[in-house]
């Protein structure tokens, strides 16, 4: 019953959401999570960092569960998002590679995880056996009290002993279905830049919470229409849509993500968005076919990938493509309940806008206050 007791502790601490990518050493825990909490099933661990950031800013209390190898995928997001903005992030990581490990590939990174975390200044607690159960409370409490990440490294020995007695029966949905693609789009030569599109959207905002992607997009939104309900990202590549998804799950406000083709091509979050299906979420893919903030190097979307079709393949059904200001205005005004994906085809180019004169803590605090109004 150890898995059930661990989840009892999370519930008693007010946890309402668990974002998780499974480990075979915690399979029984993973089976029980959906019975007790809102479960967000990840396909890549670092997406959980952004999702938990959005959840936290909207007032939810989440825990990120993964195996410790996933920490390697997540460290930049933890440092550039969670640490930079002072956000809580309790992580319960199944610590692989050090205790009766049969998979050689689990050893090289995982055996030095404590040293890696210590070098980065990320607090961690090692949970070795059943007598350490109360340390789970300490991990969660510290993360929320100190507004920082805290990793609980749980050795497989913690779960040994009595098996969970009443695991829910695992029933897989039928996979029988028909997949039909009836899709034809024509790309025209772009007439808008990203700044043109952001100015159209900025002028139309009315109470939506907005997450702006890292680099120049955030600066262009700040220059176009600074408002407390804008969350300007300062780092953490690929985390804009995960943050928006977390917000969408925990607030009744409409949430808009201004993301880019490069960022969305680098994440695995779109199928998670489709599975969670928050009706208040709109993703605006500002597709200039380039990594705009780093010198306009081409992305695969420049002449190959159709970002709208990619969103559809991920399971998002409400999509459209716009290629001039009139089409963008019409798509914005005709939005239905989502999740919605608006693919905006753009020419490369950055507006000559200044840096955002706000510290990360100021961005977070005013955004959180505005969300609560």
Beta strands, then each sheet from edge to edge (+ up, - down):
strand 1: 17-20
strand 2: 38-41
strand 3: 62-67
strand 4: 89-95
strand 5: 123-127
strand 6: 149-155
strand 7: 209-212
strand 8: 230-232
strand 9: 255-260
strand 10: 281-287
strand 11: 290-291
strand 12: 297-298
strand 13: 318-322
strand 14: 340-345
sheet 1: 2+ 1+ 3+ 4+ 6+ 5+
sheet 2: 8+ 7+ 9+ 10+ 14+ 13+
sheet 3: 11+ 12-
end
